[in-house]
Amino acid sequence: MSDVIIAGGGKFGLKAIDFIKKNNFKTVLIDSDPNCFAAEFASKRFDTLEDFNLHLKDLKDGEIYFLNTDILIVLDLIEELNPKYIIPVVPVHLMASFITSFLLRSSIILTPNNNLTEDFLEHIDPELLLNQMNEEGVVYLSYAKIDEICPDNCSGPISYCPNFKREKPKTITQYLTSYYGTFNSVNIKKEEISEIIIINESYQLMPGLGGLKGNDIRDILKVLRDNMDFLSHQKFDMVIATTCNCHGVINFYKNY
């Protein structure tokens, strides 16, 4: 029913607006702020999910429907909207927010895992470490340094960073999947304390703009749904990462 979901309507969403206009995509914009920056580009706006659902069938190529609600509504809409891409334009790790909220619906509560965070920090390539928040269980990896700002029009080339003249032997996605020894979006190791690794890749849609594939998110949620009985009765550590060629954010959790 839509080609793209834009999660968040702040000023950084302008590139997302340019992308969908150039491709004539059917788009749903979601933000809880009724006066968000991107709202002015919407063809129609809806304040209730009921009203939005009644008019969704009328969404045409090149149009943007603005749904004024929390971005976590994507969990309820992703099957019906069937988006090709979900573009996160929010100052949070969207996949971590999706998954923690999804599991909470089944009374599975995730909390930051400081021990897992510290173990990861001890073993990774220190040259890739951009920032860390141990108490929150969050680590940022990047080929850029803390005082370097990537240009807005960067195309994120795979093996070399022309902005900072830096070789990139592996993309951050490749580095993290190699580190964990998995090349699936979700890997569940069933042990005394099980380990669940989720690595979701953000793809370059245009210079300076990345997006998540809707199919990838649906597949991840399906695997979790299919294993919900196991997850509800088992202690586990969980790693949730979103990565691209140059950068990555990782959240470390536990349910015990």
N, C-alpha and C positions, 0 to 999 in steps of 0.2 A: 504493500500500500504506500510505502515511501521509499525513496532511494537513499535518503540520508536522514539521520537524526543528529542535530546539533545540541549537545548537552552543555548548556550555559550560553548566556547572551551578552557577555561582557565585550569590551573593546577588542580583545584578541580574537573575537569571533568574526571580525571583518574579513579576514582571509577565508574563513569558512563560507561566508556569504559570497565572496568572489568566486570560490570554487564551484558552488552549486549553481550560480547564475551562468557561469561559462559552460557548464555541462547540462543545463536545463533540467536539473534534478527536482523531483518532488521531495520536499523537505519539511520535517517537523522540528521546530525549535522549542526547546524546553528550558524554562528558567522560572524560579520562584519570585523574581523581582518583576513586577508589572511594567516598570519603566526601564528595564535593562536596555543597553545600547542597541542590541540587534533587533529589538521589538519593532523599531520603525521600518524595518525591511519586510515585515510580515504582510501577507495578503489578507489574512484573517487572524483574529486572536480569540482564544477560548479560555474562560475562567473555571470551567468545570469539565471533568473527564466525560461526563454524560453528554454534554453539548458537543465536545470534540468528537466523540465516537459517532454521533449522529451525522456529522458533516465530513467525516474522514473519506468517505467514498467519492466526494466531490473534489478532492485534492488533485490538481492538474500539474503537468510538467512545468517546471520553472517556478511554481508557487511555493511559498513558505507559510505554513500554519504555525502560529505561536500558541503553545499550551502553557499557561501561566500556573505552573506547579513545580514541586520538587523534582529534581532530575532522577531520583530513584524510581519514579513512575515508569522508567524505561524497563524495569524488571517485569512490569505487568503488560507492557505494550510490545515488547520485542518480537513475540511470535506473530502478532496481528500486523504490525507495521512491516516486518520482514525487511529491515534496512540493509542496503549493501554496505554502508559505512556508518559508524557512530563516531562523530568528531567531538572529542572532549575539549571544552573551552572553559574549564573550571580550575581553580587553584587547589585541587585535591587529586589524589590518586583514584581515578574513577573506578578502575577495576577492583581495587581494594574496597571501595565503598559499596559497589554492587555485590560483591561476594559476601562481605560481612553482613550486609542487610538481608541477602538471600538466605543465609544460614540462620540468622536470627529469627526468621519466620518459622523455623523448625526448632526454636528454643536452643540453638547452638550458639553460644556466646564466645566470641574470639577476643583475646586480650593480647597486648604486645608481648613478644617473647624476647626478653633481653638477652638470655643466654644464647639463643640461636643467632641473634644479631651480632653479638660479640664473636662467636665462633666464625661466622661468615667474614667479619672484618679481619680476623687473624689469618685467613687463608687466601684472600683475593689479592690480585695484583694492585699494590698501593697506588700505582700510576693512574688507575682508573677510578679511584675514590674521589668523588667530588664533595660529598657532605654526608654527615651521619647524625641521626638523632636516636641515640641508644635507648633512652627511656621510652620513646614512642615506637621503637622497633622499625625504624625507617632508614634506608641507605640509598644514596644517589650515586650512580656511576656515570662517568662521562669521559669522552676524549677531550673535552674542554676543561680548563682549570677554573678555580673559584672566581678569579678576577677577569675571566674572559667572557665576552658576550657574543653569542653566535648572531650573525646578521639575519635580518628578517627574511631575506630571499635565499637562504642556504638550501641547497638541494640534497644535503646529507649524503655525499658520495661514500661508497662502500669502503675503499681501501686507503684513502688519503684525504686528510682535511686540508683544503687549500686556504682556509681562513687563518689557521695557526701553523701551517706548514708542518703537519704531523702525520706520520704513518699510522695506519689502523690495521694491524695484522688480522684482526677479527672484528666483526661488528659486535656491538654490545649484546645483541640477541644471540649471536653465535658463541660469544664468550660465556654467557650465563647458561645456555643449554649444554655446552660442553662441561662447565663446572659441575652441573647437577647430573650430567650423563643422561639427559632425556631430550628427545626431539618431538615429543607430543605436547600439546597445550596443557594437558593435565596428566600428572604422573602420581599414582597413589601406591606407596610402599606400605603394605600391611604388616606391622610388627607390634611389639609390646606397646611402644609409643609410636604410632604410625607417622609417616611423613607424606605430606601432600604438596607437590610442587606445581604451581600454575605460572606459566610464562606466556604472556600474550603479546604479540608483536604489533607495534604501531607502524603503519605503512605510509610512505611519502606520497601524498596526494598531489601536492604542488610545492614549489619551493617555500619553505617556512611553515608548511601545514602537514600534520600527520593525522591519520585516522585509524580506528580499529575496525576490523571486518565484522559485520553483524553475524556472519556464520560462525566465526571463531568464538564469539561471546555465547551464542546459542549452544554450541558444542560443549563449552566449559560448563555452562549451567546444567546441561543434560547429564554430563558425567556426575556432577555433584548430586543431582536429583536421583539418579539411578543408584547412588551409593549412600543415600540419606539414612537408611537404617543403620548401616555400618558407622557413619559419622556420628550418629546420635548416641552410640553406645561405646565409643572408642576414644581413648585419649590420642590426640594427634598434634603435631607441629604443622604449620602451614606457611608456605612461602608464596606470596602473590607478587608477580613482577610484570611491569609493562616496559617493553624495550623497543628500541629502534636501532638504526645503524650506529648512532653516535651517543645515545644517552639511555639511561634506564633508572627506574625507581622501583625499589623492592620493599615490601612490608613483610615483617616476620611476626607470626601469631602462634598462639597455642589455645586450646580449649579446656585447659585444666589448671 
